[in-house]
Amino acid sequence: MEKIQSILQTLSKSEIKYLKQLITVFHGKGDNKLLALIQLVEKNSGISQEEAALKLYQDPKSKAFFMTKGRLMDRLYDLLLLTTDLPNANLVEEDPHASHLADLHKKVSLVIALRKRGLSHIAKNIIEDTLKDEMLNYYPSLKISYLDTYRSMISNDIDELHRVNQELNNLFEVGRVESIAIGFLQESRILTQLKYYNMNSYKAKNRNNRRGVKKSV
C-alpha cells in the first residue's frame, strides 16, 4: 500500500482524473475494484492494507486484494509513462530534460508494440526520426537499443546493415568507457560521503569526550 499511496500523492488532479478514466475504459463487467481502491486511498491516505482489503473484500488477508493491488500498480506505472508531458503535471514540467529522456525510452516500447502488431514500417519510421535526436548522443546505451532494433528491420540493404553494425561497434566501445567512468564517479561520491560522515562522527565524539572531561573535573 505504501507504494500506491506514495505515487498517488505525487499526482496532480488532472493525472488522477486521467487515471480513473484509464481504469474505467479498460474495466470489464462487475465492480471496479481498482477504482474503489483509489477512492479509498483518496478518502484516507493512511489506510492500511488490512483495512483496505476488509472494505473491498470483507477479508483483511484476501488474496483477491493482493491481485487488485498489483493491477493498480501496473496502471499507475502505465500512467507515469503516459503522462511524462501532461500539461498540468507540475513535477514533470520542472524537469524538461527528464521529460525528454522519458519520451525517448517510451518510444522504444512503442516501437516494440507496433512490431508485435505487424506494423514494422511505422516502427522503422519512428526509429529513423528518433535517431536524429541529438540527445541520444549523450546516452549511448539508449541509442544502442534503437540501432539494434533498427538493424533487425533491415531486410534488403547490405550497405545499410554494415553501416549500422559499424556504428553499433563504436557505440559499444563508447558505452564501455562511459560505464567505467560512471563507476569511478559513483565510487568517488560514496567515498567522499563516507569520509564526510566519518569526520563529522569523529568531531562529535571528540566534543562529547571533552564535555565528559570537563564534568569530571
Buried (B, 14 or more C-beta within 10 A) or exposed (E): BEEBEEBBEEBBEBBBEBBBEBBEEEEEEEEBBBBEBBEBBEEEEEBEBBBBBBBBBEEBEBEEBEEBBEBBEEBBEBBBEBBBBBEEBEEBEEEEEEBEBBBBEBBBEBBEEBBEEEBBEBBBEBBEEBBEBEBBEEBBEBBBBBBEBBBEBBEEEEEEEEEBEEBBEEBEEBBEEBEEEEEEEEEEEEEEEEEEEEEEEEEEEEEEEEEEEEEEE
